[in-house]
Each structure stands twice: as structure tokens, then as C-alpha cells.
Amino acid sequence: MEWYHLVIIALALLVAFLYLKLYLLKRNIRLFKKELNSTKKESYNRQLSLNLSDRDIEALGSELNKNLDYQKKLKLSEAQSRKELERSISDIAHDLRTPLTVVKGNLQMLEKEELSDKGREYLSSAIRRSDALKDMVDEFFELSVLESDDRIPELTNLDITAFLTEFIIDNEALIRKHGLTPRFSFPERAITIKANKEMFSRVFSNLLNNIFKYAKDEFSISIYEKDGCTRITVSNPVSQKEQIDTAHIFDRTYRADKARKSGSAGLGLYIVKMLIEKQGGKIKAEFSENDNLTFEILFGDF
């Protein structure tokens, strides 16, 4: 056999070896990718399970597993810190509610006493401030409870037409007190959605409070179905439309009145969005053609 034949054979064996090496390397990379995807689907709560023929890739996998362990510890630490913070906020809010109730009760008792005009003016201001502070504490307390509750709410068939009719009747005196005229557009037949009645009551209580703060003269509520979706709209004319940013109106602590004159913590609409989404719904806000601020709640296919 000539020497060049030996060279050709050696080169062929080298090419075959390199091809096999490349094949195994690509196979290992595919396995590596598959493991990473599996780990990603489980929110990185598992380690990479690798049995590879390449020591360098195995070493890389080992380092990644160490990194995953570290990330998991950080995640657990962050979750624990968040829960402790939520618990602290809840405890503080709860502790503040009792003395605030006592303060408000004492102020109401003072209303029955004989006071000078100036004294009654001071008393009226103190009552308004205590009410505002109580509202803020209640918002923080409600938010801390909601954010710490990971349970899936129990949903039942809720007749939304009957629910809203009853809600408006229950709050009629308060609506009249604020000088507002309610207008309704409800279907004659019952419209049922899958929802949690208690959560829905909190949603519309917060929306009604928002109406009390910003509405002029009237507000409207309508229910209709469109494209397989139940839609509930709450709409009211507002003053100073330019101060309201509908793109961020559901952000935490968003406030239209930047000077914080209303005494609210600005959590009401953020809580509304959270409650709606916990029930599988969606809410959005926009200005209609007549410049009314309109909130639209959607349940079903959207």
C-alpha cells in the first residue's frame, strides 16, 4: 500500500471522527435546549437533568444548575419578604382602624355639643380628615388582603341584571346625597355571568366611590351582550378631563388629582382591576365621544 493511501485513510478516519464529534455535540445541545425549556415551563423550579457525553457541556450544565439553585433561593427570599411586608401592612392597617373608629365616634359626639361657629368649622374639618384617613387605611388593608390571597375565588352563576338593580337600590340614598342622577340601560331578560358576588360588590362599591369623587350631575350603567361577551359599562361626565390618563388609570396609586385633595390613597381602581381579573374578567377605561369617562367590564370571550 502506497504511503498516500495511508494518508487518505487517516484523513477519512479523522473526518469520520470529527463528524461523529459534531453529531454528538449537536445532539447534546438539542438535549440541553429541551431540558432548559422543561425547566422554564416549571418556572425554574427544577434542575437540568443531563447525561451528556461532552464534559464541557456537562460542566456548563452543572454551573447552570448552581445558578438555578441560587435563583430559587432568591425567589423564595423575595416571596417571603413580600409576604412579611403584606402582613405588616395588614397588621398596621388593622391596628389603625380601631383608634380611628374611636376618634370618629368622639368627633360625632362633639357634633351634639354647643360649639362656636369657629369650633364647629374646626370640627367639620376634623371629621372630613378622619373619614379620609379611614378610607386610606381601608384601601391599604383591602389591598394587602387581596395580594396575599392566592386562592382561586369561587365563581357562581350571577344574574348581573338583578345584582346591579339591587346594588343601585341599596345605594340610592347615598347617590341622592351626592346630587347625582343615575341612568340605566338594562335588558329585560336576565344576563348571567360566572362571577363572585362578594367581589362584584366590592368592584361596584369602588366604582361608585370613584363616581362620587369625579362625576358631574349624573352617571349611567348599562349591560349588553356583544360577540359572545357580556359587557357592563359605567360612565359619567367629568370635569378637567385633561388631568385623567386612561392609559394608567388602573396603575397602583394612580391619582388624577395630583395635589391629593380627596384624601384617598389612589388604590380604588387598582383594586377594581385586580378583583375583576381574579374572576377571569377584564376592565378598560376610555373617554367616549361625548367626553364621558367610561369603564367597560367584560366577561366571556374577549
Backbone bond lengths (Angstrom), bond angles and torsions (degrees), N, CA, C in turn:
res aa  C-N    CA-C-N  psi(-1)  N-CA   C-N-CA  omega(-1)  CA-C   N-CA-C  phi
1 M - - - 1.476 - - 1.531 108.25 -
2 E 1.320 113.65 128.81 1.454 118.85 -179.66 1.529 110.41 -69.10
3 W 1.333 114.82 156.12 1.461 120.55 -177.05 1.517 112.86 -61.82
4 Y 1.346 115.13 -34.58 1.458 117.14 -178.06 1.534 111.36 -70.59
5 H 1.371 114.64 -25.50 1.470 116.68 174.36 1.524 110.36 -64.21
6 L 1.333 114.87 -40.43 1.463 119.77 178.70 1.537 110.64 -63.85
7 V 1.324 116.12 -38.51 1.470 120.21 178.58 1.519 110.68 -63.99
8 I 1.336 116.12 -42.08 1.471 120.86 -179.63 1.531 110.51 -64.23
9 I 1.359 115.30 -43.12 1.460 119.65 179.08 1.530 110.74 -63.06
10 A 1.342 115.13 -42.35 1.466 119.94 179.79 1.528 110.96 -63.31
11 L 1.343 115.24 -42.10 1.467 119.19 178.83 1.540 111.18 -65.79
12 A 1.327 116.32 -39.09 1.459 120.81 178.93 1.526 110.46 -63.53
13 L 1.336 115.95 -42.67 1.467 119.87 178.51 1.529 110.94 -64.83
14 L 1.344 115.52 -37.75 1.458 120.10 178.97 1.520 110.88 -65.84
15 V 1.357 115.53 -42.76 1.464 119.74 178.55 1.524 110.31 -63.31
16 A 1.345 116.20 -42.66 1.467 120.41 179.13 1.529 110.74 -62.61
17 F 1.334 115.75 -41.35 1.467 119.91 178.99 1.524 111.22 -63.88
18 L 1.363 115.38 -44.90 1.452 119.63 179.83 1.525 111.59 -65.27
19 Y 1.339 116.44 -37.28 1.457 120.25 178.12 1.534 110.75 -64.38
20 L 1.347 115.06 -43.68 1.464 119.60 178.06 1.525 110.71 -63.01
21 K 1.332 115.58 -41.02 1.459 120.49 178.27 1.536 110.85 -61.62
22 L 1.353 115.23 -43.69 1.456 120.48 179.31 1.530 110.66 -64.85
23 Y 1.342 116.22 -41.75 1.465 120.88 179.50 1.533 110.70 -61.22
24 L 1.325 116.14 -46.32 1.462 120.31 179.78 1.518 111.36 -65.29
25 L 1.337 115.86 -37.22 1.455 120.06 179.14 1.535 110.69 -64.19
26 K 1.342 116.75 -45.54 1.461 120.71 179.23 1.532 110.90 -65.52
27 R 1.343 115.23 -38.72 1.466 119.33 177.44 1.531 110.24 -61.78
28 N 1.323 115.74 -43.85 1.463 119.89 179.11 1.519 111.81 -63.74
29 I 1.318 116.17 -38.47 1.468 120.56 178.85 1.522 110.22 -65.03
30 R 1.355 117.67 -40.56 1.459 121.22 177.70 1.532 110.75 -63.32
31 L 1.340 116.54 -42.51 1.465 120.56 176.93 1.534 110.79 -63.03
32 F 1.325 114.90 -40.25 1.459 121.23 179.11 1.531 110.30 -61.67
33 K 1.339 115.23 -44.37 1.467 120.71 179.40 1.525 110.70 -63.43
34 K 1.337 116.64 -42.65 1.463 121.46 179.67 1.530 110.76 -61.46
35 E 1.324 116.47 -42.21 1.462 120.71 179.35 1.525 111.69 -66.20
36 L 1.318 115.87 -40.33 1.466 119.87 178.22 1.526 110.89 -62.72
37 N 1.340 117.07 -41.66 1.465 120.97 179.00 1.529 110.87 -64.36
38 S 1.342 116.16 -41.36 1.466 120.06 178.33 1.527 110.83 -63.13
39 T 1.317 115.37 -40.84 1.464 120.24 178.81 1.524 111.12 -66.25
40 K 1.331 116.19 -38.54 1.468 120.97 178.77 1.524 110.86 -64.16
41 K 1.351 117.36 -41.36 1.465 121.17 -179.29 1.521 111.81 -62.78
42 E 1.322 116.67 -27.65 1.468 120.84 179.68 1.523 111.71 -98.40
43 S 1.344 114.25 25.02 1.479 121.51 176.87 1.524 111.63 55.96
44 Y 1.339 115.80 35.63 1.469 122.67 176.85 1.527 112.71 61.04
45 N 1.347 115.17 27.33 1.461 119.19 177.77 1.531 111.88 -95.02
46 R 1.308 117.21 23.89 1.463 122.08 175.12 1.526 108.29 -143.76
47 Q 1.306 115.34 160.89 1.460 119.30 177.27 1.521 110.33 -97.55
48 L 1.334 114.60 163.26 1.460 119.90 176.65 1.528 108.98 -71.38
49 S 1.331 115.83 131.18 1.465 120.99 177.50 1.522 107.64 -106.33
50 L 1.330 115.42 101.97 1.460 119.99 -171.92 1.530 111.49 -125.46
51 N 1.319 114.81 137.99 1.464 121.54 172.50 1.514 106.91 -133.60
52 L 1.310 115.72 81.01 1.460 122.02 -169.43 1.524 111.47 -106.55
53 S 1.312 112.87 157.04 1.467 118.03 -179.32 1.517 112.72 -92.37
54 D 1.320 116.41 -4.84 1.467 120.06 -178.45 1.525 108.92 -106.73
55 R 1.324 116.29 119.24 1.458 120.76 -176.22 1.524 112.94 -64.36
56 D 1.344 116.08 -35.90 1.467 118.98 -179.75 1.523 111.66 -65.38
57 I 1.350 116.24 -42.08 1.457 119.20 178.98 1.530 110.13 -69.35
58 E 1.316 117.60 -36.43 1.465 120.99 175.49 1.532 110.66 -61.70
59 A 1.332 115.39 -40.50 1.464 119.54 177.65 1.536 110.75 -64.15
60 L 1.353 115.73 -39.25 1.460 119.91 177.23 1.524 110.37 -64.23
61 G 1.345 116.58 -42.35 1.454 121.12 178.21 1.521 111.64 -61.66
62 S 1.317 116.32 -40.10 1.455 121.06 178.51 1.528 111.20 -62.47
63 E 1.337 116.17 -42.53 1.471 120.06 178.42 1.528 110.88 -65.95
64 L 1.337 116.14 -38.07 1.462 119.17 178.00 1.528 111.20 -65.10
65 N 1.325 116.52 -38.86 1.464 119.76 178.05 1.527 111.15 -63.57
66 K 1.331 115.64 -38.11 1.465 119.52 176.63 1.523 110.10 -63.46
67 N 1.343 115.31 -40.48 1.453 120.11 178.78 1.529 111.06 -66.07
68 L 1.342 116.91 -38.76 1.457 120.88 177.70 1.529 111.04 -63.48
69 D 1.328 115.71 -40.31 1.473 119.93 176.53 1.524 110.61 -59.75
70 Y 1.329 114.93 -43.32 1.470 119.96 -179.25 1.533 110.59 -65.73
71 Q 1.357 115.80 -43.62 1.457 120.07 179.47 1.524 111.29 -63.54
72 K 1.350 116.62 -37.35 1.458 121.05 179.10 1.529 110.34 -64.76
73 K 1.335 116.59 -40.87 1.461 120.25 178.23 1.525 110.81 -64.38
74 L 1.345 115.50 -41.22 1.466 119.15 177.54 1.528 110.82 -63.49
75 K 1.345 115.81 -40.70 1.457 120.79 -179.46 1.527 111.17 -63.76
76 L 1.335 115.95 -44.36 1.466 120.31 178.92 1.526 111.08 -65.30
77 S 1.341 115.47 -39.73 1.461 119.98 179.27 1.527 110.97 -65.35
78 E 1.340 115.76 -41.29 1.470 120.25 179.08 1.526 110.20 -65.08
79 A 1.353 116.47 -43.67 1.464 120.04 179.85 1.524 110.89 -62.63
80 Q 1.341 116.02 -40.49 1.456 120.36 179.24 1.527 110.93 -65.59
81 S 1.342 115.50 -42.81 1.465 119.86 178.81 1.527 111.22 -63.22
82 R 1.349 115.59 -40.22 1.460 119.64 179.53 1.527 111.01 -64.56
83 K 1.323 116.32 -42.79 1.467 120.00 179.32 1.531 111.12 -64.52
84 E 1.344 115.86 -40.13 1.462 119.35 178.68 1.525 110.87 -64.74
85 L 1.352 115.99 -39.54 1.462 119.84 178.36 1.525 110.35 -65.62
86 E 1.342 116.81 -44.37 1.461 120.58 179.11 1.528 110.42 -62.16
87 R 1.346 115.93 -39.88 1.459 119.84 179.28 1.532 110.86 -65.65
88 S 1.343 115.07 -39.41 1.469 119.14 179.23 1.527 111.00 -64.81
89 I 1.351 115.72 -43.60 1.467 119.78 178.57 1.516 110.41 -61.81
90 S 1.342 115.21 -43.96 1.463 119.80 179.11 1.527 111.26 -61.80
91 D 1.332 116.64 -43.77 1.469 120.62 -179.62 1.527 111.25 -64.95
92 I 1.344 115.36 -43.35 1.472 119.21 -179.91 1.526 110.55 -63.73
93 A 1.348 115.37 -44.67 1.463 119.49 179.83 1.526 110.47 -62.34
94 H 1.328 115.54 -41.73 1.469 119.67 179.58 1.525 110.81 -64.43
95 D 1.332 116.47 -41.78 1.467 120.38 -179.42 1.529 111.92 -67.08
96 L 1.337 116.11 -29.71 1.464 119.28 -179.38 1.526 112.53 -78.54
97 R 1.321 116.69 -26.06 1.457 119.90 -174.52 1.540 112.19 -63.85
98 T 1.317 116.43 -40.76 1.469 119.44 -177.18 1.530 112.54 -64.09
99 P 1.352 118.86 -52.97 1.477 117.78 178.35 1.521 112.93 -63.71
100 L 1.330 117.33 -31.78 1.460 119.40 177.79 1.527 110.81 -65.31
101 T 1.338 116.11 -39.27 1.458 120.17 177.63 1.528 110.81 -63.14
102 V 1.339 115.51 -40.65 1.464 120.29 178.51 1.528 110.49 -64.79
103 V 1.337 116.48 -45.06 1.471 121.01 179.57 1.522 110.19 -59.70
104 K 1.334 116.16 -45.90 1.468 119.44 -179.50 1.523 110.74 -63.14
105 G 1.348 116.97 -40.68 1.461 120.81 178.82 1.518 111.64 -61.71
106 N 1.340 116.97 -42.16 1.463 121.38 178.75 1.528 111.61 -65.31
107 L 1.331 115.48 -39.27 1.468 119.28 178.59 1.526 110.63 -65.39
108 Q 1.332 116.24 -39.06 1.462 119.31 177.97 1.529 111.49 -66.20
109 M 1.327 115.78 -34.08 1.467 119.48 176.26 1.537 110.31 -65.35
110 L 1.332 115.80 -37.22 1.464 119.75 179.53 1.526 111.88 -64.15
111 E 1.341 117.46 -26.82 1.462 120.65 179.61 1.528 111.36 -61.02
112 K 1.345 116.28 -24.47 1.463 120.58 -179.14 1.527 112.31 -83.96
113 E 1.334 115.90 -10.42 1.470 120.15 -178.39 1.526 110.66 -86.58
114 E 1.326 114.04 160.85 1.463 119.46 175.67 1.530 109.16 -79.13
115 L 1.308 115.76 120.97 1.468 121.42 -178.63 1.515 109.69 -130.86
116 S 1.313 115.13 154.82 1.465 119.62 174.49 1.525 108.26 -71.44
117 D 1.313 115.62 166.23 1.462 119.67 178.78 1.524 111.06 -58.03
118 K 1.357 114.56 -40.48 1.473 118.64 179.67 1.519 109.95 -67.96
119 G 1.332 116.59 -41.07 1.462 120.15 179.32 1.517 111.48 -63.68
120 R 1.333 117.73 -39.28 1.457 120.67 178.98 1.526 110.44 -68.67
121 E 1.313 117.15 -32.34 1.463 121.08 176.64 1.530 110.21 -65.50
122 Y 1.334 115.54 -45.17 1.465 119.87 177.02 1.535 111.26 -62.05
123 L 1.338 115.59 -41.12 1.459 120.27 -179.63 1.524 111.22 -63.69
124 S 1.314 116.60 -42.96 1.464 121.41 179.15 1.529 110.95 -61.41
125 S 1.349 115.38 -41.22 1.462 120.25 178.11 1.531 110.75 -65.11
126 A 1.348 116.45 -41.78 1.471 120.51 -179.65 1.523 111.05 -64.20
127 I 1.334 118.02 -38.26 1.470 121.81 178.80 1.525 110.34 -65.58
128 R 1.338 115.90 -43.62 1.473 119.29 178.63 1.523 110.75 -61.02
129 R 1.337 116.39 -42.89 1.458 120.51 -179.01 1.528 111.66 -67.63
130 S 1.308 117.13 -38.70 1.470 119.63 179.41 1.524 110.54 -68.44
131 D 1.343 116.83 -36.96 1.471 120.42 176.33 1.532 110.35 -63.44
132 A 1.350 115.71 -43.28 1.464 120.01 -179.99 1.525 111.20 -63.96
133 L 1.336 115.75 -41.90 1.462 119.69 179.86 1.528 110.65 -65.51
134 K 1.326 116.91 -39.90 1.469 120.78 177.96 1.530 110.40 -63.04
135 D 1.342 117.00 -40.53 1.471 120.59 178.48 1.529 110.64 -61.80
136 M 1.335 116.69 -41.95 1.459 120.99 179.42 1.526 111.16 -63.76
137 V 1.321 116.61 -44.92 1.463 120.99 179.26 1.526 110.23 -62.72
138 D 1.341 116.50 -41.95 1.466 120.56 179.08 1.526 111.05 -61.98
139 E 1.349 117.28 -40.02 1.464 120.80 179.02 1.526 111.11 -63.95
140 F 1.338 116.71 -45.43 1.465 120.00 179.03 1.528 110.94 -63.30
141 F 1.322 116.28 -39.62 1.465 120.35 179.92 1.529 110.43 -65.09
142 E 1.331 116.50 -45.71 1.468 120.46 -179.60 1.530 110.85 -63.39
143 L 1.329 116.48 -41.96 1.463 120.13 -179.63 1.518 111.50 -64.41
144 S 1.330 117.45 -43.60 1.462 120.61 -179.22 1.522 111.06 -62.89
145 V 1.339 116.85 -37.57 1.467 120.63 178.22 1.522 110.27 -67.41
146 L 1.333 117.18 -43.80 1.455 121.09 -178.65 1.522 112.24 -64.02
147 E 1.326 116.30 -45.39 1.462 119.87 -175.91 1.527 112.39 -71.22
148 S 1.303 117.53 -24.28 1.469 119.84 -179.57 1.529 112.22 -91.36
149 D 1.338 117.13 -6.81 1.465 121.10 -177.91 1.529 109.08 -98.66
150 D 1.338 116.73 105.35 1.463 121.54 -178.89 1.524 112.79 -92.70
151 R 1.328 117.30 2.81 1.461 120.16 -178.11 1.530 111.22 -70.03
152 I 1.331 115.98 145.87 1.457 121.18 174.94 1.526 107.95 -77.51
153 P 1.333 118.27 124.15 1.473 119.66 -176.87 1.525 111.61 -65.67
154 E 1.324 115.37 149.51 1.463 120.65 177.35 1.525 108.82 -79.36
155 L 1.325 116.30 120.23 1.459 121.52 -178.20 1.523 109.92 -104.23
156 T 1.316 116.15 139.07 1.460 121.87 177.33 1.524 108.71 -129.57
157 N 1.329 116.30 170.57 1.467 120.44 175.13 1.523 108.75 -73.89
158 L 1.316 116.13 110.97 1.467 121.48 -176.44 1.528 109.61 -109.55
159 D 1.315 115.96 121.28 1.467 121.38 174.70 1.528 107.15 -75.09
160 I 1.311 115.71 98.07 1.463 120.63 -172.27 1.530 111.60 -67.94
161 T 1.344 117.30 -30.19 1.469 120.44 178.06 1.523 110.51 -65.36
162 A 1.335 115.94 -48.45 1.471 120.14 179.22 1.525 110.99 -66.42
163 F 1.338 116.56 -38.06 1.467 120.58 -179.47 1.530 110.92 -61.33
164 L 1.336 117.36 -49.34 1.464 120.54 -177.04 1.531 111.61 -69.51
165 T 1.325 116.91 -33.90 1.468 119.51 176.04 1.525 110.21 -61.81
166 E 1.325 116.06 -46.27 1.464 121.16 178.44 1.528 111.20 -64.92
167 F 1.338 116.83 -39.97 1.468 120.84 -179.78 1.525 111.55 -61.78
168 I 1.327 117.16 -43.56 1.463 121.19 -179.64 1.528 110.59 -66.32
169 I 1.340 116.92 -41.64 1.471 120.24 178.66 1.525 110.51 -61.51
170 D 1.336 116.81 -43.41 1.469 121.34 -179.52 1.527 111.92 -63.10
171 N 1.338 117.12 -29.68 1.468 120.99 -175.67 1.528 112.79 -107.30
172 E 1.326 116.37 12.91 1.473 120.07 -175.95 1.524 112.08 -58.98
173 A 1.322 117.65 -44.59 1.470 120.58 -177.88 1.527 110.56 -62.18
174 L 1.340 117.08 -41.49 1.463 121.17 -179.78 1.526 110.78 -67.07
175 I 1.323 116.60 -37.47 1.470 121.08 178.98 1.526 110.13 -64.98
176 R 1.325 115.88 -44.74 1.468 119.97 179.06 1.528 110.98 -64.39
177 K 1.329 115.67 -37.60 1.469 120.38 179.84 1.528 110.90 -59.27
178 H 1.317 117.33 -33.63 1.472 121.12 179.56 1.530 112.15 -86.98
179 G 1.327 116.29 6.07 1.465 120.09 175.72 1.511 114.07 69.23
180 L 1.325 117.34 31.05 1.464 121.13 -177.39 1.522 111.41 -109.61
181 T 1.317 115.37 145.65 1.460 121.28 176.21 1.523 109.26 -107.53
182 P 1.334 117.56 116.90 1.468 119.72 179.33 1.530 111.54 -83.10
183 R 1.318 116.40 141.47 1.463 121.63 175.97 1.527 107.68 -126.70
184 F 1.343 115.50 139.07 1.455 119.08 -173.52 1.524 110.97 -127.83
185 S 1.312 114.50 151.40 1.458 121.74 171.99 1.522 106.76 -138.82
186 F 1.341 114.64 87.65 1.459 121.05 -177.33 1.530 109.27 -110.80
187 P 1.315 117.73 142.30 1.470 120.01 175.79 1.530 110.63 -70.41
188 E 1.332 116.39 153.86 1.465 120.54 -179.47 1.530 110.86 -70.68
189 R 1.312 116.83 -30.82 1.468 119.35 -179.60 1.531 109.95 -91.42
190 A 1.315 114.48 162.44 1.467 120.21 179.36 1.529 110.52 -74.41
191 I 1.320 115.61 138.49 1.476 121.37 173.57 1.522 106.93 -118.83
192 T 1.314 115.24 121.84 1.463 121.19 -174.46 1.523 110.87 -109.66
193 I 1.325 115.90 137.63 1.458 121.81 175.10 1.530 108.60 -129.61
194 K 1.331 115.68 160.50 1.454 120.98 173.59 1.524 108.00 -85.33
195 A 1.322 116.35 111.31 1.460 119.64 -176.05 1.524 110.03 -155.68
196 N 1.334 114.98 171.57 1.453 122.48 176.52 1.529 107.54 -105.95
197 K 1.330 116.68 118.86 1.471 120.47 -172.80 1.523 112.38 -61.22
198 E 1.331 116.57 -41.97 1.467 119.54 -179.16 1.528 110.69 -63.47
199 M 1.334 116.45 -43.79 1.463 119.60 178.62 1.521 110.85 -63.77
200 F 1.346 116.93 -39.36 1.457 120.26 -179.63 1.527 110.75 -65.13
201 S 1.319 117.04 -35.85 1.466 120.14 176.82 1.526 110.74 -62.79
202 R 1.319 116.53 -40.53 1.471 120.46 178.66 1.520 110.81 -67.99
203 V 1.334 116.61 -37.64 1.468 120.86 177.70 1.523 110.32 -58.62
204 F 1.333 116.89 -51.27 1.465 119.21 -174.97 1.524 112.19 -76.64
205 S 1.312 117.80 -23.65 1.467 119.46 172.64 1.528 110.01 -65.40
206 N 1.329 116.33 -42.95 1.467 120.29 178.78 1.527 111.23 -68.06
207 L 1.343 117.22 -40.49 1.466 120.07 178.20 1.530 110.39 -65.19
208 L 1.337 116.61 -37.66 1.464 119.97 178.23 1.526 110.80 -66.40
209 N 1.330 117.45 -40.05 1.471 120.49 176.02 1.522 110.99 -61.85
210 N 1.332 116.49 -37.33 1.465 120.31 177.74 1.530 110.40 -65.45
211 I 1.332 116.09 -38.49 1.467 120.88 177.00 1.533 110.02 -63.22
212 F 1.326 117.04 -43.59 1.465 120.81 179.94 1.530 111.38 -59.32
213 K 1.339 116.50 -34.78 1.465 119.92 -177.17 1.527 112.30 -76.08
214 Y 1.344 117.30 -37.85 1.465 118.83 -166.77 1.530 115.65 -121.91
215 A 1.342 118.56 -11.59 1.465 119.86 -174.86 1.519 112.40 -75.12
216 K 1.330 115.71 152.77 1.458 122.03 173.49 1.520 108.46 -115.82
217 D 1.306 117.03 117.83 1.464 124.82 169.28 1.534 115.44 70.23
218 E 1.338 118.31 -44.57 1.457 119.06 -172.85 1.524 111.41 -152.02
219 F 1.316 114.61 170.23 1.469 121.16 171.38 1.527 107.19 -153.03
220 S 1.320 116.32 162.61 1.457 120.22 -178.22 1.524 110.66 -135.43
221 I 1.327 115.38 149.48 1.465 122.50 175.26 1.519 107.81 -130.71
222 S 1.308 116.86 133.00 1.461 120.10 178.90 1.524 110.07 -136.19
223 I 1.323 114.74 153.35 1.467 122.17 178.18 1.519 107.39 -130.25
224 Y 1.316 116.70 131.23 1.461 119.93 175.46 1.523 109.40 -156.64
225 E 1.305 115.40 165.47 1.460 121.83 178.57 1.519 109.44 -115.38
226 K 1.333 115.22 138.64 1.462 120.50 -179.59 1.520 109.28 -154.11
227 D 1.329 116.12 130.71 1.463 122.49 177.41 1.527 112.44 54.01
228 G 1.342 116.58 42.55 1.455 120.93 178.28 1.507 114.15 71.46
229 C 1.331 116.63 18.90 1.465 121.20 -176.41 1.528 109.70 -129.95
230 T 1.326 115.80 133.99 1.466 120.47 173.87 1.522 108.57 -84.75
231 R 1.325 116.54 127.65 1.467 121.96 -175.88 1.532 109.80 -122.23
232 I 1.308 115.11 128.92 1.468 121.94 177.89 1.525 107.12 -119.30
233 T 1.318 116.97 122.30 1.463 119.58 -179.93 1.524 110.13 -114.03
234 V 1.308 114.26 139.05 1.468 122.39 174.89 1.521 106.01 -123.36
235 S 1.318 116.13 118.55 1.464 119.68 -171.08 1.518 111.01 -134.54
236 N 1.322 116.26 144.41 1.462 120.46 176.68 1.520 110.93 -156.27
237 P 1.341 117.38 145.95 1.465 119.77 173.97 1.524 109.73 -70.06
238 V 1.324 115.89 145.86 1.462 120.49 -179.08 1.518 109.98 -129.67
239 S 1.303 114.66 153.11 1.457 119.68 171.93 1.525 108.31 -92.99
240 Q 1.309 117.92 153.92 1.468 123.08 178.85 1.534 111.55 56.16
241 K 1.327 114.46 54.71 1.469 121.45 179.88 1.522 111.62 -55.75
242 E 1.324 116.55 -34.32 1.471 120.60 -175.87 1.521 112.76 -63.93
243 Q 1.320 118.32 -17.54 1.464 120.86 -179.35 1.527 112.97 -85.52
244 I 1.335 117.33 -7.56 1.464 121.28 -175.64 1.522 110.13 -103.07
245 D 1.307 116.18 123.32 1.466 122.48 179.59 1.529 108.03 -106.79
246 T 1.335 116.46 99.46 1.466 120.14 -175.64 1.531 112.27 -66.20
247 A 1.334 117.71 -21.42 1.467 120.40 179.49 1.521 111.66 -69.57
248 H 1.338 117.02 -23.33 1.473 120.78 -176.73 1.527 112.39 -124.06
249 I 1.319 116.53 12.21 1.459 119.61 -172.69 1.527 112.82 -65.20
250 F 1.354 116.98 -22.63 1.468 120.02 179.28 1.522 112.66 -97.48
251 D 1.336 117.00 5.53 1.463 119.55 178.26 1.527 109.97 -68.45
252 R 1.326 114.47 152.28 1.463 118.79 177.34 1.531 110.17 -62.04
253 T 1.303 117.16 133.44 1.469 126.77 179.93 1.535 113.37 60.41
254 Y 1.372 117.78 19.85 1.465 118.59 173.31 1.513 109.69 -64.87
255 R 1.321 115.98 138.13 1.456 120.56 177.77 1.515 109.84 -137.92
256 A 1.337 115.33 133.14 1.458 119.22 175.00 1.518 110.16 -76.88
257 D 1.349 116.50 -36.69 1.470 120.55 179.01 1.521 108.22 -93.80
258 K 1.302 115.34 93.73 1.470 121.16 -173.97 1.526 112.39 -61.31
259 A 1.301 117.35 -24.10 1.459 120.06 -178.59 1.523 112.61 -77.74
260 R 1.371 116.60 -3.70 1.468 122.62 178.48 1.532 111.69 57.35
261 K 1.321 116.21 49.31 1.457 119.51 -179.27 1.526 112.20 -81.95
262 S 1.332 116.76 -20.61 1.464 118.33 -173.93 1.508 113.10 -82.83
263 G 1.327 118.23 -13.99 1.454 120.83 -179.93 1.507 114.29 80.73
264 S 1.314 118.01 8.32 1.454 121.14 -179.79 1.517 110.41 -93.26
265 A 1.345 115.93 153.64 1.460 120.03 177.43 1.514 111.60 -81.60
266 G 1.340 117.41 -6.76 1.455 120.45 178.53 1.512 113.81 79.23
267 L 1.330 117.56 22.68 1.465 121.18 -176.38 1.522 112.75 -101.33
268 G 1.327 117.96 -8.66 1.463 121.32 -172.46 1.513 114.39 -55.81
269 L 1.346 117.66 -51.33 1.460 120.66 -176.86 1.526 111.55 -74.88
270 Y 1.333 117.14 -30.02 1.468 120.67 173.98 1.526 109.56 -62.22
271 I 1.329 116.71 -41.52 1.464 121.89 178.12 1.528 110.05 -66.69
272 V 1.337 117.30 -39.26 1.466 121.56 177.26 1.524 110.37 -57.60
273 K 1.314 116.57 -49.26 1.472 121.03 -179.55 1.528 110.80 -61.04
274 M 1.320 116.50 -42.95 1.459 120.72 179.89 1.530 111.15 -62.20
275 L 1.335 116.48 -44.00 1.462 120.73 -179.29 1.528 111.66 -65.52
276 I 1.326 117.04 -41.29 1.464 121.02 178.94 1.524 110.62 -63.53
277 E 1.335 117.12 -46.24 1.453 120.98 -177.94 1.529 111.82 -67.77
278 K 1.332 117.61 -32.11 1.464 120.05 176.25 1.531 111.25 -63.29
279 Q 1.325 116.90 -24.29 1.463 121.21 179.21 1.530 112.38 -95.46
280 G 1.337 116.28 5.87 1.458 120.29 178.85 1.508 114.79 84.53
281 G 1.340 116.66 13.76 1.458 120.55 179.54 1.520 112.58 -101.82
282 K 1.294 114.83 -170.63 1.472 121.31 -178.85 1.520 108.34 -146.08
283 I 1.320 116.64 146.14 1.466 120.89 176.82 1.518 109.48 -134.73
284 K 1.309 115.58 142.59 1.468 120.25 176.53 1.522 108.96 -140.76
285 A 1.314 116.12 161.43 1.462 121.67 -178.33 1.518 109.61 -131.18
286 E 1.318 116.11 141.33 1.460 120.69 177.36 1.521 108.95 -160.41
287 F 1.318 115.60 165.19 1.449 120.42 174.58 1.525 108.53 -93.86
288 S 1.333 116.69 129.14 1.454 121.09 179.17 1.524 109.49 -80.10
289 E 1.332 115.76 179.71 1.467 120.68 -175.73 1.529 112.61 -61.31
290 N 1.327 116.08 -31.91 1.479 119.12 179.75 1.527 112.11 -91.03
291 D 1.351 115.50 19.01 1.470 122.65 176.69 1.526 113.77 66.61
292 N 1.320 116.97 19.78 1.457 119.67 172.58 1.522 109.60 -79.71
293 L 1.332 116.48 141.49 1.461 120.51 173.32 1.529 107.04 -79.72
294 T 1.324 116.08 120.16 1.461 120.88 -173.89 1.524 110.93 -121.17
295 F 1.337 115.10 125.83 1.460 121.78 172.29 1.525 107.52 -101.82
296 E 1.324 116.22 129.44 1.462 121.05 178.99 1.522 109.80 -118.53
297 I 1.328 115.52 121.74 1.467 121.98 178.47 1.521 108.17 -103.58
298 L 1.337 116.04 131.38 1.453 120.32 -176.64 1.520 110.64 -121.16
299 F 1.324 115.63 135.12 1.465 122.30 173.75 1.529 108.19 -132.56
300 G 1.319 115.97 134.28 1.458 120.23 179.87 1.502 110.82 118.39
301 D 1.342 117.19 -139.62 1.466 122.79 -179.92 1.516 109.68 -88.18
302 F 1.326 116.26 109.50 1.470 119.53 178.36 1.518 109.86 -139.43
